[in-house]
Amino acid sequence: MIGQVSDSELELMKIIWAEGGKALYARIMDALEETGNHWQKNTVITLLSRLVEKGLLKTNKIGRRNEYTAIVTEADYQATQTKTLLDKLYEGDAKGLVSTLIQREMLTSTDYEDLKKFWEGGSGDR
């Protein structure tokens, strides 16, 4: 089971996933800068260490540099977190979740059509 991560840890995971599942520490820092996050080196190292401890990342030394590799794919993480949300808030009832998305206008008619195509075996985005 994939555990919960903090928002900051998730931010780092998204960077690593965006880099194809592997990223050098320096690239992670660059990506944070690009998004306007000016985190301290120690903060980032602590967060990365926590992700290693939680089993989401592994680290590999390349000379004097650290490369971080995602053990869990973004799709697997999303699926696990979606299932957790579904179980926690809707007692496993996916229809309840979808109803909420529609009623609160979080699901557009375009989204609905894409999902319908996907359901029918067409070429939806997911």
DSSP file with accessible surface (Angstrom, degrees, kcal/mol):
  #  RESIDUE AA STRUCTURE BP1 BP2  ACC     N-H-->O    O-->H-N    N-H-->O    O-->H-N    TCO  KAPPA ALPHA  PHI   PSI    X-CA   Y-CA   Z-CA
    1    1 A M              0   0  201      0, 0.0     2,-0.5     0, 0.0    79,-0.0   0.000 360.0 360.0 360.0 134.3    0.0    0.0    0.0
    2    2 A I        -     0   0   28     74,-0.1    53,-0.1     1,-0.1    52,-0.0  -0.744 360.0-140.6 -86.8 124.6    1.3    3.4   -0.9
    3    3 A G        -     0   0   38     -2,-0.5     2,-0.1    51,-0.4    78,-0.1  -0.194  24.0 -83.7 -81.7 174.0    1.1    5.8    2.0
    4    4 A Q        -     0   0  110     77,-0.0     2,-0.3    -2,-0.0    -1,-0.1  -0.416  40.4-160.1 -72.4 150.5    0.2    9.4    2.2
    5    5 A V        -     0   0   19     -2,-0.1     2,-0.0     1,-0.0    46,-0.0  -0.931  22.0-106.4-128.3 156.3    2.7   12.1    1.4
    6    6 A S     >  -     0   0   46     -2,-0.3     4,-2.7     1,-0.1     5,-0.2  -0.291  35.8-105.5 -72.8 165.8    2.7   15.8    2.4
    7    7 A D  H  > S+     0   0  142      1,-0.2     4,-2.1     2,-0.2     5,-0.1   0.892 123.1  50.5 -59.1 -39.7    2.1   18.5   -0.2
    8    8 A S  H  > S+     0   0   49      2,-0.2     4,-1.7     1,-0.2    -1,-0.2   0.910 110.1  48.7 -66.8 -42.0    5.8   19.3   -0.3
    9    9 A E  H  > S+     0   0    2      1,-0.2     4,-2.4     2,-0.2    -2,-0.2   0.915 110.2  52.3 -63.7 -39.6    6.8   15.7   -0.8
   10   10 A L  H  X S+     0   0   38     -4,-2.7     4,-2.8     1,-0.2    -2,-0.2   0.895 104.0  57.1 -63.6 -38.0    4.2   15.4   -3.6
   11   11 A E  H  X S+     0   0   68     -4,-2.1     4,-1.6     1,-0.2    -1,-0.2   0.920 108.6  46.3 -58.0 -43.1    5.7   18.4   -5.3
   12   12 A L  H  X S+     0   0    0     -4,-1.7     4,-2.3     2,-0.2    -2,-0.2   0.911 110.8  52.2 -67.0 -41.1    9.1   16.7   -5.3
   13   13 A M  H  X S+     0   0    0     -4,-2.4     4,-3.2     1,-0.2     5,-0.2   0.916 106.5  54.0 -61.5 -41.4    7.5   13.5   -6.6
   14   14 A K  H  X S+     0   0  116     -4,-2.8     4,-2.4     1,-0.2    -1,-0.2   0.882 107.9  50.5 -61.2 -38.4    5.8   15.4   -9.5
   15   15 A I  H  X S+     0   0   18     -4,-1.6     4,-1.3    -5,-0.2    -1,-0.2   0.945 112.5  46.1 -63.1 -46.8    9.2   16.8  -10.5
   16   16 A I  H  <>S+     0   0    0     -4,-2.3     5,-2.4     1,-0.2     6,-0.5   0.927 113.3  48.8 -65.2 -43.3   10.8   13.4  -10.5
   17   17 A W  H ><5S+     0   0   27     -4,-3.2     3,-1.7     1,-0.2    -1,-0.2   0.915 108.7  54.5 -61.5 -40.0    7.8   11.9  -12.5
   18   18 A A  H 3<5S+     0   0   81     -4,-2.4    -1,-0.2     1,-0.3    -2,-0.2   0.784 103.2  57.4 -65.1 -24.8    8.0   14.8  -15.0
   19   19 A E  T 3<5S-     0   0   77     -4,-1.3     3,-0.5    -3,-0.4    -1,-0.3   0.192 132.8 -90.7 -89.4  14.0   11.7   13.9  -15.5
   20   20 A G  T < 5S-     0   0   73     -3,-1.7    -3,-0.2     1,-0.2    -2,-0.2   0.663  77.8 -58.2  87.0  15.9   10.8   10.4  -16.5
   21   21 A G  S   <S+     0   0   15     -5,-2.4    49,-2.8    -6,-0.2     2,-0.3   0.395 122.6  76.3  95.4  -2.9   11.0    8.9  -13.1
   22   22 A K  E     +A   69   0A 111     -3,-0.5     2,-0.3    -6,-0.5    47,-0.2  -0.999  50.0 165.2-140.1 139.6   14.6    9.8  -12.4
   23   23 A A  E     -A   68   0A   5     45,-2.3    45,-3.2    -2,-0.3     2,-0.2  -0.968  31.9-125.2-155.1 139.2   16.2   13.1  -11.4
   24   24 A L  E  >  -A   67   0A  40     -2,-0.3     4,-2.1    43,-0.3     3,-0.4  -0.501  35.1-112.7 -74.2 151.2   19.5   14.3  -10.0
   25   25 A Y  H  > S+     0   0   46     41,-2.5     4,-2.4     1,-0.2     5,-0.2   0.904 118.3  55.0 -51.3 -44.8   19.3   16.4   -6.9
   26   26 A A  H  > S+     0   0   56      1,-0.2     4,-2.3    40,-0.2    -1,-0.2   0.883 106.5  50.5 -60.4 -38.3   20.6   19.4   -8.9
   27   27 A R  H  > S+     0   0   69     -3,-0.4     4,-2.6     2,-0.2    -1,-0.2   0.885 108.1  53.0 -67.7 -37.9   17.7   19.0  -11.4
   28   28 A I  H  X S+     0   0    0     -4,-2.1     4,-2.3     2,-0.2    -2,-0.2   0.939 110.1  47.8 -61.3 -45.0   15.2   18.9   -8.7
   29   29 A M  H  X S+     0   0   33     -4,-2.4     4,-2.3     1,-0.2    -2,-0.2   0.908 111.6  50.5 -62.9 -41.5   16.5   22.1   -7.2
   30   30 A D  H  X S+     0   0   89     -4,-2.3     4,-2.4     1,-0.2    -1,-0.2   0.918 109.9  50.3 -61.4 -44.0   16.4   23.7  -10.7
   31   31 A A  H  X S+     0   0    7     -4,-2.6     4,-1.2     1,-0.2    -2,-0.2   0.892 109.1  51.6 -64.0 -38.3   12.8   22.6  -11.2
   32   32 A L  H  <>S+     0   0    2     -4,-2.3     5,-2.7     1,-0.2     3,-0.5   0.928 110.0  49.1 -62.9 -44.2   11.9   24.1   -7.8
   33   33 A E  H ><5S+     0   0   97     -4,-2.3     3,-1.7     1,-0.2    -2,-0.2   0.901 106.3  57.0 -60.0 -42.3   13.5   27.4   -8.8
   34   34 A E  H 3<5S+     0   0  134     -4,-2.4    -1,-0.2     1,-0.3    -2,-0.2   0.785 108.3  47.2 -60.8 -30.0   11.6   27.4  -12.1
   35   35 A T  T 3<5S-     0   0   87     -4,-1.2    -1,-0.3    -3,-0.5    -2,-0.2   0.341 123.0-104.9 -94.3   5.8    8.3   27.1  -10.3
   36   36 A G  T < 5S+     0   0   45     -3,-1.7     2,-0.7     1,-0.3    -3,-0.2   0.583  76.4 136.8  85.0   9.6    9.2   29.9   -7.9
   37   37 A N      < -     0   0   40     -5,-2.7     2,-0.6    -6,-0.2    -1,-0.3  -0.831  32.0-173.2 -92.2 118.0    9.9   27.6   -4.9
   38   38 A H        +     0   0  122     -2,-0.7     2,-0.2    -3,-0.1    -1,-0.1  -0.564  18.7 170.6-109.1  64.2   13.1   28.7   -3.1
   39   39 A W        -     0   0   56     -2,-0.6     2,-0.1   -10,-0.1    -6,-0.1  -0.492  36.6-107.6 -77.1 147.5   13.4   25.9   -0.7
   40   40 A Q     >  -     0   0  140     -2,-0.2     4,-2.1     1,-0.1     3,-0.3  -0.385  25.8-116.8 -71.7 149.7   16.5   25.5    1.4
   41   41 A K  H  > S+     0   0  125      1,-0.2     4,-2.6     2,-0.2     5,-0.2   0.908 115.4  51.6 -52.8 -46.4   18.9   22.6    0.6
   42   42 A N  H  > S+     0   0  121      1,-0.2     4,-2.4     2,-0.2    -1,-0.2   0.859 107.1  53.6 -63.7 -35.1   18.3   21.0    3.9
   43   43 A T  H  > S+     0   0   66     -3,-0.3     4,-2.5     2,-0.2    -1,-0.2   0.941 111.0  45.5 -63.0 -47.2   14.5   21.1    3.5
   44   44 A V  H  X S+     0   0    0     -4,-2.1     4,-2.8     2,-0.2     5,-0.2   0.931 112.7  50.0 -64.4 -44.3   14.7   19.4    0.1
   45   45 A I  H  X S+     0   0   57     -4,-2.6     4,-2.5     1,-0.2    -1,-0.2   0.921 111.4  49.5 -61.5 -42.0   17.2   16.7    1.4
   46   46 A T  H  X S+     0   0   66     -4,-2.4     4,-2.2    -5,-0.2    -1,-0.2   0.935 112.4  47.4 -62.3 -45.9   14.9   16.0    4.4
   47   47 A L  H  X S+     0   0   11     -4,-2.5     4,-2.0     2,-0.2    -2,-0.2   0.916 112.5  48.8 -63.7 -42.3   11.8   15.7    2.2
   48   48 A L  H  X S+     0   0    0     -4,-2.8     4,-2.0     1,-0.2    -1,-0.2   0.910 109.9  52.7 -64.0 -39.9   13.7   13.4   -0.3
   49   49 A S  H  X S+     0   0   49     -4,-2.5     4,-2.6    -5,-0.2    -1,-0.2   0.897 107.7  51.5 -62.1 -40.1   14.9   11.3    2.7
   50   50 A R  H  X S+     0   0  114     -4,-2.2     4,-2.2     1,-0.2    -1,-0.2   0.894 107.9  51.8 -63.4 -39.4   11.3   10.9    3.9
   51   51 A L  H  <>S+     0   0    0     -4,-2.0     5,-2.4     2,-0.2     6,-1.3   0.865 109.7  49.7 -66.5 -34.4   10.2    9.8    0.5
   52   52 A V  H ><5S+     0   0   52     -4,-2.0     3,-1.4     4,-0.2    -2,-0.2   0.947 111.3  49.1 -66.1 -46.1   13.0    7.2    0.5
   53   53 A E  H 3<5S+     0   0  158     -4,-2.6    -2,-0.2     1,-0.3    -1,-0.2   0.855 108.8  53.1 -60.9 -35.7   11.8    6.0    3.9
   54   54 A K  T 3<5S-     0   0   95     -4,-2.2   -51,-0.4    -5,-0.2    -1,-0.3   0.515 116.9-115.3 -79.2  -5.9    8.2    5.8    2.8
   55   55 A G  T < 5S+     0   0   35     -3,-1.4    -3,-0.2    -4,-0.3    -2,-0.1   0.664  87.6 110.2  82.3  18.9    9.3    3.6   -0.1
   56   56 A L  S   <S+     0   0    3     -5,-2.4    15,-2.9    -6,-0.2    16,-1.1   0.713  79.7  30.4 -94.4 -23.7    8.4    6.0   -3.0
   57   57 A L  E     -B   70   0A   2     -6,-1.3     2,-0.3    13,-0.3    -2,-0.2  -0.925  59.5-159.7-130.2 156.9   11.9    6.8   -4.0
   58   58 A K  E     -B   69   0A 121     11,-2.2    11,-2.8    -2,-0.3     2,-0.4  -0.943  18.8-137.4-128.4 157.1   15.3    5.1   -4.1
   59   59 A T  E     -B   68   0A  70     -2,-0.3     2,-0.4     9,-0.2     9,-0.2  -0.873  14.1-170.3-117.6 148.5   18.6    6.9   -4.3
   60   60 A N  E     -B   67   0A  85      7,-2.3     7,-3.0    -2,-0.4     2,-0.5  -0.997  19.9-132.6-138.4 129.7   21.7    6.1   -6.3
   61   61 A K  E     -B   66   0A 132     -2,-0.4     2,-0.6     5,-0.2     5,-0.2  -0.713  18.1-174.7 -83.4 128.2   25.1    7.7   -6.0
   62   62 A I  E >   -B   65   0A  64      3,-3.4     3,-2.4    -2,-0.5     2,-0.4  -0.905  68.6 -57.7-120.7  96.4   26.6    8.8   -9.3
   63   63 A G  T 3  S-     0   0   72     -2,-0.6     0, 0.0     1,-0.3     0, 0.0  -0.527 119.8 -22.3  65.7-119.1   30.0   10.0   -8.3
   64   64 A R  T 3  S+     0   0  239     -2,-0.4     2,-0.3    -3,-0.1    -1,-0.3   0.326 123.9  91.3-101.3   5.1   29.4   12.7   -5.8
   65   65 A R  E <   - B   0  62A 143     -3,-2.4    -3,-3.4   -40,-0.0     2,-0.5  -0.768  68.8-133.6-105.3 149.9   25.8   13.4   -7.0
   66   66 A N  E     - B   0  61A  45     -2,-0.3   -41,-2.5    -5,-0.2     2,-0.5  -0.870  14.4-164.1-101.8 131.6   22.6   11.8   -5.9
   67   67 A E  E     -AB  24  60A  33     -7,-3.0    -7,-2.3    -2,-0.5     2,-0.5  -0.954   8.7-151.8-112.0 133.2   20.0   10.5   -8.4
   68   68 A Y  E     -AB  23  59A  11    -45,-3.2   -45,-2.3    -2,-0.5     2,-0.4  -0.897   9.2-166.3-108.7 131.6   16.5    9.9   -7.1
   69   69 A T  E     -AB  22  58A  18    -11,-2.8   -11,-2.2    -2,-0.5     2,-0.3  -0.972  21.3-124.2-120.4 130.4   14.4    7.2   -8.8
   70   70 A A  E     - B   0  57A  20    -49,-2.8   -13,-0.3    -2,-0.4   -14,-0.1  -0.557  18.8-172.8 -72.4 128.3   10.6    6.9   -8.3
   71   71 A I  S    S+     0   0   97    -15,-2.9     2,-0.4    -2,-0.3   -14,-0.2   0.736  76.9  54.6 -87.1 -28.7    9.7    3.4   -7.2
   72   72 A V  S    S-     0   0   19    -16,-1.1    -1,-0.1    -3,-0.1     2,-0.1  -0.887  86.5-130.0-108.6 132.3    6.0    4.2   -7.6
   73   73 A T     >  -     0   0   72     -2,-0.4     4,-2.4     1,-0.1     5,-0.2  -0.412  21.4-116.9 -75.6 159.6    4.6    5.5  -10.8
   74   74 A E  H  > S+     0   0   75      1,-0.2     4,-2.9     2,-0.2     5,-0.2   0.911 116.6  52.9 -61.7 -41.2    2.4    8.6  -10.9
   75   75 A A  H  > S+     0   0   62      1,-0.2     4,-2.5     2,-0.2    -1,-0.2   0.910 109.6  48.0 -62.9 -40.9   -0.5    6.6  -12.2
   76   76 A D  H  > S+     0   0   92      2,-0.2     4,-2.3     1,-0.2    -1,-0.2   0.907 112.6  48.9 -66.7 -40.2   -0.1    4.0   -9.4
   77   77 A Y  H  X S+     0   0   16     -4,-2.4     4,-2.6     2,-0.2     5,-0.2   0.940 112.3  48.1 -63.7 -46.3    0.0    6.8   -6.8
   78   78 A Q  H  X S+     0   0   65     -4,-2.9     4,-2.5     1,-0.2    -2,-0.2   0.916 111.7  50.3 -60.5 -43.2   -3.0    8.6   -8.3
   79   79 A A  H  X S+     0   0   59     -4,-2.5     4,-2.4    -5,-0.2    -1,-0.2   0.924 112.1  47.0 -62.5 -43.9   -5.0    5.3   -8.3
   80   80 A T  H  X S+     0   0   33     -4,-2.3     4,-2.3     1,-0.2    -2,-0.2   0.927 114.3  46.3 -64.4 -44.7   -4.1    4.5   -4.7
   81   81 A Q  H  X S+     0   0   34     -4,-2.6     4,-2.5     2,-0.2    -1,-0.2   0.873 111.6  52.1 -68.6 -34.9   -5.0    8.0   -3.5
   82   82 A T  H  X S+     0   0   74     -4,-2.5     4,-3.0    -5,-0.2    -1,-0.2   0.927 109.9  48.9 -64.8 -43.4   -8.3    8.0   -5.5
   83   83 A K  H  X S+     0   0  117     -4,-2.4     4,-2.9     2,-0.2     5,-0.2   0.920 111.0  50.7 -62.4 -42.0   -9.2    4.6   -3.9
   84   84 A T  H  X S+     0   0   34     -4,-2.3     4,-2.8     2,-0.2     5,-0.2   0.936 112.8  45.9 -60.9 -46.2   -8.4    6.1   -0.5
   85   85 A L  H  X>S+     0   0   75     -4,-2.5     4,-3.0     2,-0.2     5,-0.6   0.933 113.1  50.1 -61.1 -46.4  -10.6    9.1   -1.2
   86   86 A L  H  X5S+     0   0   25     -4,-3.0     6,-1.9     1,-0.2     4,-1.8   0.924 115.0  42.9 -60.0 -46.2  -13.4    7.0   -2.6
   87   87 A D  H  X5S+     0   0   71     -4,-2.9     4,-0.9     4,-0.3    -1,-0.2   0.913 118.1  45.2 -66.8 -42.6  -13.4    4.7    0.5
   88   88 A K  H  <5S+     0   0  147     -4,-2.8    -2,-0.2    -5,-0.2    -3,-0.2   0.922 127.8  22.6 -70.7 -45.6  -13.0    7.5    3.0
   89   89 A L  H  <5S+     0   0  109     -4,-3.0    -3,-0.2    -5,-0.2    -2,-0.2   0.751 136.0  27.3 -96.3 -27.0  -15.6    9.9    1.7
   90   90 A Y  H ><<S-     0   0   56     -4,-1.8     3,-2.2    -5,-0.6    -3,-0.2   0.230  96.9-118.1-124.1  12.7  -18.0    7.8   -0.4
   91   91 A E  T 3< S-     0   0  183     -4,-0.9    -4,-0.3     1,-0.3    -3,-0.1   0.862  80.1 -52.9  49.6  38.7  -17.7    4.3    1.2
   92   92 A G  T 3  S+     0   0   36     -6,-1.9     2,-1.1     1,-0.2    -1,-0.3   0.478 101.9 138.2  81.3   4.3  -16.4    3.0   -2.1
   93   93 A D    <>  -     0   0   83     -3,-2.2     4,-1.3    -7,-0.4     3,-0.5  -0.686  29.2-177.4 -89.4  98.2  -19.3    4.3   -4.1
   94   94 A A  H  > S+     0   0   52     -2,-1.1     4,-2.6     1,-0.2     5,-0.2   0.840  82.0  62.0 -63.3 -33.9  -17.8    5.7   -7.3
   95   95 A K  H  > S+     0   0  157      1,-0.2     4,-2.8     2,-0.2    -1,-0.2   0.897 100.8  53.6 -60.2 -37.6  -21.2    6.8   -8.5
   96   96 A G  H  > S+     0   0   15     -3,-0.5     4,-2.1     2,-0.2    -1,-0.2   0.907 109.1  48.3 -63.1 -41.0  -21.4    9.1   -5.5
   97   97 A L  H  X S+     0   0   33     -4,-1.3     4,-2.4     2,-0.2    -2,-0.2   0.952 113.1  46.6 -63.8 -48.5  -18.1   10.7   -6.4
   98   98 A V  H  X S+     0   0   65     -4,-2.6     4,-2.5     1,-0.2     5,-0.2   0.910 110.0  54.5 -63.0 -40.7  -19.1   11.2  -10.0
   99   99 A S  H  X S+     0   0   43     -4,-2.8     4,-3.2    -5,-0.2     5,-0.2   0.922 108.7  48.8 -58.5 -43.3  -22.5   12.7   -8.9
  100  100 A T  H  X S+     0   0   38     -4,-2.1     4,-2.5     1,-0.2     6,-0.3   0.923 109.6  51.9 -62.4 -44.4  -20.6   15.2   -6.7
  101  101 A L  H  <>S+     0   0   53     -4,-2.4     5,-3.0     2,-0.2     6,-1.3   0.906 115.7  41.5 -59.7 -40.2  -18.3   16.1   -9.6
  102  102 A I  H ><5S+     0   0   86     -4,-2.5     3,-1.7     3,-0.2    -2,-0.2   0.953 115.1  48.8 -72.6 -48.5  -21.3   16.7  -11.9
  103  103 A Q  H 3<5S+     0   0  145     -4,-3.2    -2,-0.2     1,-0.3    -1,-0.2   0.854 114.7  45.0 -61.8 -36.6  -23.5   18.5   -9.3
  104  104 A R  T 3<5S-     0   0  183     -4,-2.5    -1,-0.3    -5,-0.2    -2,-0.2   0.283 113.6-118.7 -91.4  10.1  -20.8   20.9   -8.3
  105  105 A E  T < 5S+     0   0  171     -3,-1.7    -3,-0.2     2,-0.1    -2,-0.1   0.836  76.9 128.7  55.7  38.5  -19.8   21.5  -11.9
  106  106 A M      < +     0   0  116     -5,-3.0     2,-0.5    -6,-0.3    -4,-0.2   0.505  65.4  61.3 -93.1  -9.0  -16.3   20.1  -11.5
  107  107 A L  S    S-     0   0   31     -6,-1.3    -1,-0.2    -5,-0.1    -2,-0.1  -0.976  82.0-151.3-119.8 112.8  -16.9   17.8  -14.5
  108  108 A T     >  -     0   0   71     -2,-0.5     4,-2.6     1,-0.1     5,-0.2  -0.318  28.9-107.9 -80.2 168.2  -17.6   19.8  -17.7
  109  109 A S  H  > S+     0   0   95      1,-0.2     4,-2.4     2,-0.2     5,-0.2   0.868 123.3  53.5 -64.2 -32.3  -19.7   18.5  -20.6
  110  110 A T  H  > S+     0   0   90      2,-0.2     4,-2.5     1,-0.2    -1,-0.2   0.923 108.1  49.3 -66.4 -43.2  -16.4   18.1  -22.5
  111  111 A D  H  > S+     0   0   62      1,-0.2     4,-2.6     2,-0.2    -2,-0.2   0.924 110.5  51.6 -58.8 -44.4  -15.0   16.0  -19.7
  112  112 A Y  H  X S+     0   0  116     -4,-2.6     4,-2.6     1,-0.2    -2,-0.2   0.926 110.0  48.0 -60.0 -45.4  -18.2   13.9  -19.8
  113  113 A E  H  X S+     0   0   89     -4,-2.4     4,-2.4     2,-0.2    -1,-0.2   0.904 111.4  50.6 -64.3 -40.8  -18.0   13.4  -23.5
  114  114 A D  H  X S+     0   0   41     -4,-2.5     4,-2.3     2,-0.2    -1,-0.2   0.918 112.2  47.2 -61.7 -43.8  -14.3   12.3  -23.2
  115  115 A L  H  X S+     0   0   90     -4,-2.6     4,-3.1     2,-0.2    -2,-0.2   0.894 109.7  53.5 -65.1 -38.0  -15.2    9.9  -20.4
  116  116 A K  H  X S+     0   0   87     -4,-2.6     4,-2.2     2,-0.2     6,-0.2   0.931 109.9  47.4 -62.9 -44.3  -18.1    8.5  -22.5
  117  117 A K  H  <>S+     0   0  104     -4,-2.4     5,-3.8     2,-0.2    -1,-0.2   0.914 113.0  49.4 -61.0 -43.3  -15.7    7.9  -25.4
  118  118 A F  H ><5S+     0   0  108     -4,-2.3     3,-1.7     3,-0.2    -2,-0.2   0.940 110.8  49.4 -60.8 -47.0  -13.2    6.2  -23.1
  119  119 A W  H 3<5S+     0   0  225     -4,-3.1    -1,-0.2     1,-0.3    -2,-0.2   0.880 110.1  51.3 -61.1 -37.8  -16.0    4.1  -21.6
  120  120 A E  T 3<5S-     0   0  136     -4,-2.2    -1,-0.3    -5,-0.2    -2,-0.2   0.414 125.6-101.7 -82.5   2.1  -17.1    3.0  -25.0
  121  121 A G  T < 5S+     0   0   67     -3,-1.7    -3,-0.2    -4,-0.2    -2,-0.1   0.620  80.8 128.2  90.1  14.4  -13.6    2.1  -26.0
  122  122 A G  S   <S-     0   0   49     -5,-3.8     2,-0.6    -6,-0.2    -1,-0.1   0.151  74.5 -72.5 -84.5-153.6  -12.8    5.1  -28.0
  123  123 A S        +     0   0  111     -3,-0.0    -5,-0.1     2,-0.0    -6,-0.1  -0.475  61.7 161.6-109.7  63.7   -9.8    7.5  -27.7
  124  124 A G        -     0   0   18     -2,-0.6    -9,-0.1     2,-0.2   -10,-0.1  -0.302  54.5-103.2 -71.1 165.5  -10.4    9.5  -24.6
  125  125 A D              0   0  145      1,-0.1    -1,-0.1    -2,-0.0   -10,-0.1   0.811 360.0 360.0 -62.4 -32.4   -7.5   11.3  -23.0
  126  126 A R              0   0  200    -12,-0.1    -2,-0.2     0, 0.0    -1,-0.1  -0.653 360.0 360.0-108.9 360.0   -7.0    8.7  -20.3
